[in-house]
């Protein structure tokens, strides 16, 4: 009797799920196709404008000239891209460790937050362009200065999001943990940190882009070349030499790196949240 009653329910559930699969596949295809077609259209318009208006290459190079420079200067641009990528990711990792650790420290007491949180705000509101020369003077090495700049810019978004997440835990759940005699560290590990995970992922996505921006700005301030120079110095070098195709090629690589970082951090966020958090769940209607 139970099998006969459950069979229509199972069939109806499968029937309701069946139309969703083609719709989701179509949405994924459109999510990839539309941006690609938009970029290709803009490149065609760019090439058409340069050819029709006969704009000199030293003013605005065509996409074809930029592609040629990207291929011919690949031996110069690839090491610079690797240096910038290393600085960006190391500074982001340091910001993650520092931001999460300092956020846990701040939420332990209201007095601690009142005493130390303004210091983090001061670091955030101070322009990195203004303090980068000082960091370059006092840092032991140029690489350490670049890492400090990237850390300072990416640190605050991660800190502020983690503090907000740790303070946004349901008070009823906190009372339940207190009722069962959980210690402060047990409540932190099993309740507060999991509840703050969506806020942490938001800070991660923001910090990833900011760490790249800070690395570029710090290298602009450093202005020193050599084998360990990144894409920012190659930009300045191409500007001084009026090598606009190489300049645009370096810009293209920086943009591609920024998109890759955003895609990577978004994937990590989706991987962590897609099974349970409302921001990543698909609506059924």
Beta strands, then each sheet from edge to edge (+ up, - down):
end
